[in-house]
Amino acid sequence: MQKSFKAALLSALIYPGAGHFALKKHLIGAIFAGVFSVLLLLTLQEVYAMAQCIANDIVNTRGGASFDDILAAVKHPSAHCAALGQYQYIYLMLVIWFLGIVDAYRLGRKAVK
């Protein structure tokens, strides 16, 4: 398998920056992995805050809620809870991931020459 293709696959399927580590470009790989990890943690923090808000709403308003009540609360969260789940970093994460794939492929092609 070509180095460029292998590096691109590692970055695409494993984690952004993994292909750079395979090409021994550790600094660039650490930058891609680090930036992506920070964005992932921020997104997970938003998910956790929204889930906690929904859980608090269920406990405070419904008491012993049935499965249907919980499902309704998750599908249609209150305005306060919905405001917590903006997921503003998702698109930036996708851009970082795509750039990592393209850059790993580019560096792999450069290494062969």
C-alpha positions, 0 to 999 in steps of 0.5 A, spaced: 500 500 500 502 506 498 504 511 504 500 516 502 494 512 501 495 509 508 496 515 511 490 518 509 486 512 511 489 512 518 487 520 519 480 518 516 478 512 520 483 512 526 483 519 528 486 526 525 493 526 525 494 518 526 497 518 518 502 524 520 504 520 526 505 514 521 509 518 516 513 520 522 511 528 522 509 528 529 509 535 530 503 536 525 500 530 527 500 532 534 497 539 532 491 536 528 490 531 534 490 536 539 486 541 536 481 536 534 481 533 541 479 540 544 474 541 539 471 534 541 471 535 549 468 542 548 462 538 544 462 533 549 461 538 554 455 541 551 452 534 550 453 533 557 450 539 559 444 538 555 443 531 557 444 534 565 439 539 563 434 534 560 435 529 566 433 535 571 427 537 567 424 530 568 426 529 575 423 536 577 417 536 573 415 529 572 417 526 578 417 518 576 417 519 569 415 513 564 419 511 558 414 515 554 415 521 558 423 521 558 422 520 550 418 526 549 423 530 553 429 528 549 425 529 543 422 536 545 427 539 550 425 545 554 427 552 551 433 553 556 435 546 555 435 546 547 439 553 548 445 549 551 446 544 545 448 549 540 453 544 537 457 550 534 464 546 534 461 540 529 463 543 523 470 546 525 471 538 527 469 536 520 474 541 517 480 539 521 478 532 520 478 533 512 484 537 512 488 532 516 486 527 511 488 531 505 495 533 508 497 526 510 495 524 503 499 530 501 505 529 505 505 521 504 506 523 496 511 528 498 515 522 502 515 518 496 518 523 491 
